[in-house]
């Protein structure tokens, strides 16, 4: 779920000494942030695997094929794991 920030006043008014603002996380649109985080994490994983393959002297053509396949698998698993159920 994506989180927004709702600012709530705590204590004295903000212009007076002792007044402070506190941020409370609020839910905005569900699912978008978790999918984004999933994809970012998966891309970091794919980059790490590609760098490891390069250091093992795997031909660049096969590294590219592996990257494309892994990104496809990441998108498919990201969509299925972060999908919300139908409201029926």
N, CA, C and O atoms as a Tinker XYZ file with bonds, in Angstrom:
   352  protein
     1  N      0.821000   -1.173000    0.000000    73     2
     2  CA     0.000000    0.000000    0.000000    64     1     3
     3  C      0.869000    1.241000    0.000000    63     2     4     5
     4  O      1.911000    1.291000    0.655000    81     3
     5  N      0.432000    2.227000   -0.734000    73     3     6
     6  CA     1.166000    3.489000   -0.752000    64     5     7
     7  C      0.789000    4.292000    0.474000    63     6     8     9
     8  O     -0.362000    4.279000    0.910000    81     7
     9  N      1.750000    4.981000    1.020000    73     7    10
    10  CA     1.506000    5.779000    2.206000    64     9    11
    11  C      1.653000    7.242000    1.875000    63    10    12    13
    12  O      2.616000    7.652000    1.226000    81    11
    13  N      0.681000    8.039000    2.330000    73    11    14
    14  CA     0.783000    9.479000    2.237000    64    13    15
    15  C      1.139000    9.996000    3.613000    63    14    16    17
    16  O      1.323000    9.211000    4.543000    81    15
    17  N      1.237000   11.290000    3.752000    73    15    18
    18  CA     1.558000   11.860000    5.054000    64    17    19
    19  C      0.500000   12.879000    5.394000    63    18    20    21
    20  O      0.231000   13.791000    4.613000    81    19
    21  N     -0.103000   12.726000    6.563000    73    19    22
    22  CA    -1.077000   13.660000    7.088000    64    21    23
    23  C     -0.414000   14.374000    8.245000    63    22    24    25
    24  O      0.020000   13.733000    9.202000    81    23
    25  N     -0.328000   15.696000    8.173000    73    23    26
    26  CA     0.324000   16.464000    9.235000    64    25    27
    27  C     -0.737000   16.825000   10.262000    63    26    28    29
    28  O     -1.773000   17.396000    9.922000    81    27
    29  N     -0.473000   16.487000   11.521000    73    27    30
    30  CA    -1.401000   16.738000   12.605000    64    29    31
    31  C     -0.712000   17.599000   13.644000    63    30    32    33
    32  O      0.433000   17.342000   14.015000    81    31
    33  N     -1.410000   18.620000   14.110000    73    31    34
    34  CA    -0.831000   19.519000   15.096000    64    33    35
    35  C     -0.894000   18.877000   16.474000    63    34    36    37
    36  O     -1.926000   18.340000   16.875000    81    35
    37  N      0.226000   18.939000   17.194000    73    35    38
    38  CA     0.300000   18.397000   18.548000    64    37    39
    39  C      0.730000   19.510000   19.494000    63    38    40    41
    40  O      1.756000   20.146000   19.250000    81    39
    41  N     -0.015000   19.766000   20.560000    73    39    42
    42  CA     0.415000   20.744000   21.559000    64    41    43
    43  C     -0.021000   22.149000   21.205000    63    42    44    45
    44  O     -1.101000   22.349000   20.648000    81    43
    45  N      0.817000   23.124000   21.526000    73    43    46
    46  CA     0.517000   24.541000   21.301000    64    45    47
    47  C      0.509000   24.838000   19.804000    63    46    48    49
    48  O      1.023000   24.049000   19.012000    81    47
    49  N     -0.078000   25.980000   19.411000    73    47    50
    50  CA    -0.057000   26.356000   17.988000    64    49    51
    51  C      1.368000   26.424000   17.452000    63    50    52    53
    52  O      2.311000   26.646000   18.210000    81    51
    53  N      1.520000   26.234000   16.153000    73    51    54
    54  CA     2.838000   26.114000   15.537000    64    53    55
    55  C      3.694000   27.364000   15.730000    63    54    56    57
    56  O      4.919000   27.248000   15.757000    81    55
    57  N      3.101000   28.563000   15.866000    73    55    58
    58  CA     3.872000   29.786000   16.027000    64    57    59
    59  C      4.393000   29.993000   17.433000    63    58    60    61
    60  O      5.299000   30.801000   17.641000    81    59
    61  N      3.842000   29.283000   18.403000    73    59    62
    62  CA     4.241000   29.461000   19.793000    64    61    63
    63  C      5.305000   28.455000   20.188000    63    62    64    65
    64  O      5.420000   27.389000   19.583000    81    63
    65  N      6.091000   28.802000   21.214000    73    63    66
    66  CA     7.068000   27.824000   21.700000    64    65    67
    67  C      6.360000   26.573000   22.217000    63    66    68    69
    68  O      5.308000   26.654000   22.850000    81    67
    69  N      6.938000   25.454000   21.945000    73    67    70
    70  CA     6.359000   24.185000   22.389000    64    69    71
    71  C      5.433000   23.566000   21.363000    63    70    72    73
    72  O      5.084000   22.390000   21.471000    81    71
    73  N      5.030000   24.345000   20.365000    73    71    74
    74  CA     4.172000   23.799000   19.324000    64    73    75
    75  C      4.986000   22.967000   18.348000    63    74    76    77
    76  O      6.083000   23.364000   17.955000    81    75
    77  N      4.464000   21.835000   17.961000    73    75    78
    78  CA     5.189000   20.991000   17.007000    64    77    79
    79  C      4.190000   20.305000   16.092000    63    78    80    81
    80  O      3.023000   20.125000   16.440000    81    79
    81  N      4.665000   19.932000   14.933000    73    79    82
    82  CA     3.845000   19.200000   13.982000    64    81    83
    83  C      4.331000   17.773000   13.928000    63    82    84    85
    84  O      5.536000   17.522000   13.943000    81    83
    85  N      3.410000   16.841000   13.867000    73    83    86
    86  CA     3.780000   15.440000   13.809000    64    85    87
    87  C      3.147000   14.835000   12.562000    63    86    88    89
    88  O      1.969000   15.053000   12.277000    81    87
    89  N      3.944000   14.076000   11.832000    73    87    90
    90  CA     3.451000   13.450000   10.596000    64    89    91
    91  C      2.921000   12.062000   10.912000    63    90    92    93
    92  O      3.609000   11.260000   11.545000    81    91
    93  N      1.716000   11.779000   10.479000    73    91    94
    94  CA     1.099000   10.465000   10.638000    64    93    95
    95  C      0.942000    9.844000    9.268000    63    94    96    97
    96  O      0.401000   10.495000    8.373000    81    95
    97  N      1.397000    8.596000    9.057000    73    95    98
    98  CA     1.195000    7.965000    7.754000    64    97    99
    99  C     -0.280000    7.633000    7.543000    63    98   100   101
   100  O     -0.953000    7.140000    8.448000    81    99
   101  N     -0.765000    7.907000    6.354000    73    99   102
   102  CA    -2.144000    7.563000    6.007000    64   101   103
   103  C     -2.137000    6.742000    4.733000    63   102   104   105
   104  O     -1.231000    6.872000    3.910000    81   103
   105  N     -3.135000    5.905000    4.568000    73   103   106
   106  CA    -3.248000    5.077000    3.375000    64   105   107
   107  C     -3.883000    5.896000    2.270000    63   106   108   109
   108  O     -4.910000    6.542000    2.479000    81   107
   109  N     -3.270000    5.870000    1.082000    73   107   110
   110  CA    -3.837000    6.586000   -0.058000    64   109   111
   111  C     -4.312000    5.569000   -1.086000    63   110   112   113
   112  O     -5.427000    5.062000   -0.960000    81   111
   113  N     -3.529000    5.260000   -2.073000    73   111   114
   114  CA    -3.931000    4.280000   -3.084000    64   113   115
   115  C     -3.221000    2.962000   -2.786000    63   114   116   117
   116  O     -1.995000    2.924000   -2.686000    81   115
   117  N     -3.976000    1.901000   -2.646000    73   115   118
   118  CA    -3.391000    0.629000   -2.248000    64   117   119
   119  C     -2.700000   -0.086000   -3.388000    63   118   120   121
   120  O     -3.174000   -0.042000   -4.523000    81   119
   121  N     -1.600000   -0.737000   -3.109000    73   119   122
   122  CA    -0.941000   -1.607000   -4.062000    64   121   123
   123  C      0.141000   -0.970000   -4.907000    63   122   124   125
   124  O      1.073000   -1.665000   -5.313000    81   123
   125  N      0.063000    0.313000   -5.190000    73   123   126
   126  CA     1.002000    0.923000   -6.122000    64   125   127
   127  C      2.423000    0.940000   -5.560000    63   126   128   129
   128  O      3.372000    0.620000   -6.277000    81   127
   129  N      2.579000    1.304000   -4.306000    73   127   130
   130  CA     3.913000    1.400000   -3.730000    64   129   131
   131  C      4.533000    0.025000   -3.533000    63   130   132   133
   132  O      5.730000   -0.152000   -3.762000    81   131
   133  N      3.746000   -0.936000   -3.118000    73   131   134
   134  CA     4.313000   -2.248000   -2.887000    64   133   135
   135  C      4.789000   -2.871000   -4.197000    63   134   136   137
   136  O      5.808000   -3.561000   -4.211000    81   135
   137  N      4.072000   -2.640000   -5.297000    73   135   138
   138  CA     4.521000   -3.149000   -6.591000    64   137   139
   139  C      5.807000   -2.448000   -7.009000    63   138   140   141
   140  O      6.728000   -3.082000   -7.524000    81   139
   141  N      5.866000   -1.146000   -6.786000    73   139   142
   142  CA     7.081000   -0.401000   -7.128000    64   141   143
   143  C      8.282000   -0.880000   -6.337000    63   142   144   145
   144  O      9.369000   -1.047000   -6.890000    81   143
   145  N      8.093000   -1.100000   -5.053000    73   143   146
   146  CA     9.192000   -1.608000   -4.231000    64   145   147
   147  C      9.604000   -3.004000   -4.669000    63   146   148   149
   148  O     10.791000   -3.329000   -4.677000    81   147
   149  N      8.637000   -3.828000   -5.030000    73   147   150
   150  CA     8.931000   -5.181000   -5.485000    64   149   151
   151  C      9.792000   -5.134000   -6.749000    63   150   152   153
   152  O     10.790000   -5.847000   -6.853000    81   151
   153  N      9.406000   -4.301000   -7.695000    73   151   154
   154  CA    10.143000   -4.209000   -8.957000    64   153   155
   155  C     11.540000   -3.633000   -8.734000    63   154   156   157
   156  O     12.504000   -4.112000   -9.332000    81   155
   157  N     11.662000   -2.614000   -7.883000    73   155   158
   158  CA    12.987000   -2.039000   -7.610000    64   157   159
   159  C     13.901000   -3.094000   -6.990000    63   158   160   161
   160  O     15.059000   -3.226000   -7.386000    81   159
   161  N     13.382000   -3.843000   -6.022000    73   159   162
   162  CA    14.176000   -4.900000   -5.412000    64   161   163
   163  C     14.564000   -5.980000   -6.403000    63   162   164   165
   164  O     15.685000   -6.488000   -6.369000    81   163
   165  N     13.637000   -6.332000   -7.288000    73   163   166
   166  CA    13.923000   -7.358000   -8.284000    64   165   167
   167  C     14.961000   -6.876000   -9.290000    63   166   168   169
   168  O     15.806000   -7.656000   -9.730000    81   167
   169  N     14.906000   -5.602000   -9.655000    73   167   170
   170  CA    15.899000   -5.051000  -10.590000    64   169   171
   171  C     17.286000   -5.049000   -9.944000    63   170   172   173
   172  O     18.282000   -5.334000  -10.609000    81   171
   173  N     17.350000   -4.729000   -8.649000    73   171   174
   174  CA    18.637000   -4.794000   -7.946000    64   173   175
   175  C     19.168000   -6.228000   -7.966000    63   174   176   177
   176  O     20.361000   -6.444000   -8.177000    81   175
   177  N     18.294000   -7.198000   -7.750000    73   175   178
   178  CA    18.692000   -8.601000   -7.812000    64   177   179
   179  C     19.211000   -8.975000   -9.202000    63   178   180   181
   180  O     20.243000   -9.636000   -9.321000    81   179
   181  N     18.512000   -8.561000  -10.238000    73   179   182
   182  CA    18.915000   -8.882000  -11.611000    64   181   183
   183  C     20.264000   -8.243000  -11.940000    63   182   184   185
   184  O     21.108000   -8.869000  -12.581000    81   183
   185  N     20.469000   -7.002000  -11.504000    73   183   186
   186  CA    21.755000   -6.341000  -11.752000    64   185   187
   187  C     22.879000   -7.089000  -11.056000    63   186   188   189
   188  O     23.953000   -7.275000  -11.629000    81   187
   189  N     22.637000   -7.517000   -9.829000    73   187   190
   190  CA    23.653000   -8.285000   -9.109000    64   189   191
   191  C     23.976000   -9.596000   -9.800000    63   190   192   193
   192  O     25.142000   -9.977000   -9.899000    81   191
   193  N     22.950000  -10.292000  -10.281000    73   191   194
   194  CA    23.189000  -11.551000  -10.987000    64   193   195
   195  C     23.921000  -11.322000  -12.308000    63   194   196   197
   196  O     24.781000  -12.116000  -12.690000    81   195
   197  N     23.579000  -10.234000  -13.006000    73   195   198
   198  CA    24.257000   -9.927000  -14.266000    64   197   199
   199  C     25.727000   -9.586000  -14.030000    63   198   200   201
   200  O     26.591000   -9.979000  -14.814000    81   199
   201  N     26.011000   -8.857000  -12.952000    73   199   202
   202  CA    27.406000   -8.541000  -12.647000    64   201   203
   203  C     28.184000   -9.801000  -12.286000    63   202   204   205
   204  O     29.343000   -9.955000  -12.670000    81   203
   205  N     27.540000  -10.700000  -11.544000    73   203   206
   206  CA    28.184000  -11.968000  -11.216000    64   205   207
   207  C     28.461000  -12.798000  -12.452000    63   206   208   209
   208  O     29.522000  -13.412000  -12.566000    81   207
   209  N     27.504000  -12.823000  -13.388000    73   207   210
   210  CA    27.709000  -13.563000  -14.630000    64   209   211
   211  C     28.848000  -12.953000  -15.444000    63   210   212   213
   212  O     29.624000  -13.675000  -16.071000    81   211
   213  N     28.947000  -11.623000  -15.432000    73   211   214
   214  CA    30.038000  -10.959000  -16.150000    64   213   215
   215  C     31.392000  -11.340000  -15.551000    63   214   216   217
   216  O     32.354000  -11.591000  -16.276000    81   215
   217  N     31.453000  -11.378000  -14.223000    73   215   218
   218  CA    32.705000  -11.745000  -13.563000    64   217   219
   219  C     33.067000  -13.211000  -13.788000    63   218   220   221
   220  O     34.236000  -13.585000  -13.685000    81   219
   221  N     32.070000  -14.040000  -14.095000    73   219   222
   222  CA    32.324000  -15.449000  -14.417000    64   221   223
   223  C     32.578000  -15.659000  -15.911000    63   222   224   225
   224  O     32.661000  -16.796000  -16.376000    81   223
   225  N     32.701000  -14.560000  -16.661000    73   223   226
   226  CA    33.012000  -14.582000  -18.097000    64   225   227
   227  C     31.934000  -15.264000  -18.931000    63   226   228   229
   228  O     32.234000  -15.975000  -19.890000    81   227
   229  N     30.667000  -15.039000  -18.553000    73   227   230
   230  CA    29.549000  -15.510000  -19.379000    64   229   231
   231  C     29.447000  -14.550000  -20.565000    63   230   232   233
   232  O     29.576000  -13.341000  -20.378000    81   231
   233  N     29.218000  -15.057000  -21.781000    73   231   234
   234  CA    29.110000  -14.169000  -22.943000    64   233   235
   235  C     28.004000  -13.119000  -22.761000    63   234   236   237
   236  O     26.925000  -13.436000  -22.262000    81   235
   237  N     28.274000  -11.871000  -23.164000    73   235   238
   238  CA    27.299000  -10.783000  -22.976000    64   237   239
   239  C     25.934000  -11.062000  -23.595000    63   238   240   241
   240  O     24.918000  -10.609000  -23.067000    81   239
   241  N     25.893000  -11.794000  -24.698000    73   239   242
   242  CA    24.611000  -12.119000  -25.326000    64   241   243
   243  C     23.729000  -12.909000  -24.360000    63   242   244   245
   244  O     22.531000  -12.645000  -24.267000    81   243
   245  N     24.305000  -13.875000  -23.638000    73   243   246
   246  CA    23.530000  -14.698000  -22.718000    64   245   247
   247  C     23.193000  -13.935000  -21.439000    63   246   248   249
   248  O     22.170000  -14.197000  -20.806000    81   247
   249  N     24.047000  -13.001000  -21.063000    73   247   250
   250  CA    23.708000  -12.139000  -19.927000    64   249   251
   251  C     22.476000  -11.308000  -20.272000    63   250   252   253
   252  O     21.570000  -11.169000  -19.450000    81   251
   253  N     22.438000  -10.757000  -21.480000    73   251   254
   254  CA    21.273000   -9.983000  -21.925000    64   253   255
   255  C     20.007000  -10.809000  -21.969000    63   254   256   257
   256  O     18.941000  -10.349000  -21.559000    81   255
   257  N     20.123000  -12.038000  -22.470000    73   255   258
   258  CA    18.951000  -12.926000  -22.511000    64   257   259
   259  C     18.462000  -13.206000  -21.085000    63   258   260   261
   260  O     17.261000  -13.174000  -20.819000    81   259
   261  N     19.387000  -13.477000  -20.186000    73   259   262
   262  CA    19.006000  -13.743000  -18.796000    64   261   263
   263  C     18.354000  -12.546000  -18.131000    63   262   264   265
   264  O     17.393000  -12.703000  -17.377000    81   263
   265  N     18.865000  -11.346000  -18.402000    73   263   266
   266  CA    18.284000  -10.130000  -17.832000    64   265   267
   267  C     16.856000   -9.929000  -18.327000    63   266   268   269
   268  O     15.965000   -9.628000  -17.533000    81   267
   269  N     16.630000  -10.090000  -19.618000    73   267   270
   270  CA    15.286000   -9.909000  -20.171000    64   269   271
   271  C     14.311000  -10.934000  -19.577000    63   270   272   273
   272  O     13.185000  -10.588000  -19.219000    81   271
   273  N     14.742000  -12.177000  -19.477000    73   271   274
   274  CA    13.876000  -13.219000  -18.912000    64   273   275
   275  C     13.589000  -12.936000  -17.435000    63   274   276   277
   276  O     12.448000  -13.060000  -16.991000    81   275
   277  N     14.614000  -12.557000  -16.677000    73   275   278
   278  CA    14.411000  -12.284000  -15.257000    64   277   279
   279  C     13.501000  -11.079000  -15.027000    63   278   280   281
   280  O     12.683000  -11.105000  -14.108000    81   279
   281  N     13.619000  -10.029000  -15.833000    73   279   282
   282  CA    12.725000   -8.879000  -15.697000    64   281   283
   283  C     11.291000   -9.274000  -16.024000    63   282   284   285
   284  O     10.362000   -8.829000  -15.351000    81   283
   285  N     11.098000  -10.098000  -17.040000    73   283   286
   286  CA     9.755000  -10.593000  -17.354000    64   285   287
   287  C      9.166000  -11.399000  -16.212000    63   286   288   289
   288  O      8.001000  -11.221000  -15.856000    81   287
   289  N      9.968000  -12.285000  -15.637000    73   287   290
   290  CA     9.499000  -13.077000  -14.500000    64   289   291
   291  C      9.195000  -12.160000  -13.312000    63   290   292   293
   292  O      8.219000  -12.383000  -12.595000    81   291
   293  N     10.010000  -11.147000  -13.101000    73   291   294
   294  CA     9.779000  -10.212000  -12.000000    64   293   295
   295  C      8.485000   -9.442000  -12.153000    63   294   296   297
   296  O      7.764000   -9.250000  -11.174000    81   295
   297  N      8.176000   -8.999000  -13.359000    73   295   298
   298  CA     6.932000   -8.266000  -13.582000    64   297   299
   299  C      5.740000   -9.187000  -13.356000    63   298   300   301
   300  O      4.769000   -8.789000  -12.712000    81   299
   301  N      5.796000  -10.401000  -13.869000    73   299   302
   302  CA     4.685000  -11.332000  -13.702000    64   301   303
   303  C      4.461000  -11.661000  -12.224000    63   302   304   305
   304  O      3.326000  -11.620000  -11.749000    81   303
   305  N      5.525000  -11.984000  -11.501000    73   303   306
   306  CA     5.360000  -12.320000  -10.087000    64   305   307
   307  C      4.996000  -11.091000   -9.260000    63   306   308   309
   308  O      4.273000  -11.213000   -8.271000    81   307
   309  N      5.481000   -9.909000   -9.644000    73   307   310
   310  CA     5.114000   -8.688000   -8.931000    64   309   311
   311  C      3.641000   -8.365000   -9.067000    63   310   312   313
   312  O      2.995000   -7.972000   -8.096000    81   311
   313  N      3.110000   -8.526000  -10.260000    73   311   314
   314  CA     1.690000   -8.253000  -10.481000    64   313   315
   315  C      0.827000   -9.261000   -9.724000    63   314   316   317
   316  O     -0.163000   -8.881000   -9.099000    81   315
   317  N      1.192000  -10.530000   -9.775000    73   315   318
   318  CA     0.366000  -11.535000   -9.098000    64   317   319
   319  C      0.463000  -11.437000   -7.581000    63   318   320   321
   320  O     -0.516000  -11.726000   -6.892000    81   319
   321  N      1.617000  -11.037000   -7.035000    73   319   322
   322  CA     1.739000  -10.974000   -5.588000    64   321   323
   323  C      1.200000   -9.687000   -4.986000    63   322   324   325
   324  O      0.877000   -9.665000   -3.798000    81   323
   325  N      1.091000   -8.610000   -5.762000    73   323   326
   326  CA     0.597000   -7.351000   -5.216000    64   325   327
   327  C     -0.815000   -7.032000   -5.693000    63   326   328   329
   328  O     -1.343000   -5.967000   -5.372000    81   327
   329  N     -1.423000   -7.911000   -6.436000    73   327   330
   330  CA    -2.775000   -7.679000   -6.943000    64   329   331
   331  C     -3.774000   -7.772000   -5.801000    63   330   332   333
   332  O     -3.695000   -8.673000   -4.966000    81   331
   333  N     -4.709000   -6.838000   -5.771000    73   331   334
   334  CA    -5.764000   -6.848000   -4.762000    64   333   335
   335  C     -6.939000   -7.701000   -5.254000    63   334   336   337
   336  O     -7.201000   -7.747000   -6.456000    81   335
   337  N     -7.642000   -8.371000   -4.349000    73   335   338
   338  CA    -8.801000   -9.159000   -4.779000    64   337   339
   339  C     -9.936000   -8.261000   -5.270000    63   338   340   341
   340  O    -10.046000   -7.105000   -4.860000    81   339
   341  N    -10.774000   -8.801000   -6.147000    73   339   342
   342  CA   -11.912000   -8.057000   -6.665000    64   341   343
   343  C    -12.901000   -7.780000   -5.532000    63   342   344   345
   344  O    -13.129000   -8.651000   -4.692000    81   343
   345  N    -13.498000   -6.573000   -5.495000    73   343   346
   346  CA   -14.442000   -6.245000   -4.420000    64   345   347
   347  C    -15.837000   -6.815000   -4.715000    63   346   348   349
   348  O    -16.798000   -6.053000   -4.821000    81   347
   349  N    -15.958000   -8.107000   -4.845000    73   347   350
   350  CA   -17.279000   -8.692000   -5.123000    64   349   351
   351  C    -17.689000   -9.662000   -4.048000    63   350   352
   352  O    -18.771000  -10.246000   -4.123000    81   351
